C-alpha cells in the first residue's frame, strides 16, 4: 500500500496531500503473523462507508488505513471489530482508537491479555493515551505506526 500511495502522490506537496487525504493514518507494519486456531491469517476491513476506514495492501507491504474523525475504531480478533485481524496474539477486542472532542486521537487498551505497547511502554488497561505522529504501537505482536497526513507524506518521501 505504501508504494502504491508513493506512486499516486509523487510530485505532490504536503498541502496537496492534505487536501486529498486529510485524515490521520494507522500503518500496519509488515511482520510475523500468528494465525489463531483453525484459520489462516486473515484481515477483515469494514465495508466502505462514510464512517469506515479505507485500507489496501499489496503482498507483504505495510497496510495503511485512514482514520475517520469523530468515529472510533476497535481492533481485535473478533469479527465484530471495526478492524478484525486473525492473529492469536490479539484479544477479541484488543484496543480502540478514538478522537477527543478537540480532534486529537487517543488509543486505549481494552483489557487485552497480551497488552499494548506505546513506543515500547506498556499501556495500562482502560486508560486512553494521546497519539502523535510517528508513535509506534504494538498490540500483541502486531505492529502499527500512527501518522498525521504530514507525517505520512514525510514517510512516503523518504522512500
Number of C-alpha atoms within 10 A of each C-alpha: 18 19 14 14 14 18 11 10 17 13 10 12 11 17 13 12 16 16 10 11 16 17 16 23 24 23 23 19 18 14 12 10 16 16 17 16 9 6 11 12 13 14 13 15 18 17 11 10 8 9 15 19 23 17 17 14 15 11 8 10 16 20 18 24 22 20 26 19 17 14 14 20 19 22 24 27 24 18 17 14 20 20 22 22 25 24 24 20 22 27 22 22 22 26 24 20 21 23 19 14 9 7 10 14 21 17 23 20 25 23 17 20 16 15 21 28 18 18 13 11 11 14 20 16 16 14 12 18 16 15 21 16 15 17 15 20 26 20 23 19 19 20 18 22 22 24 25 21 22 18 17 25 22 13 14 17 12 8 8
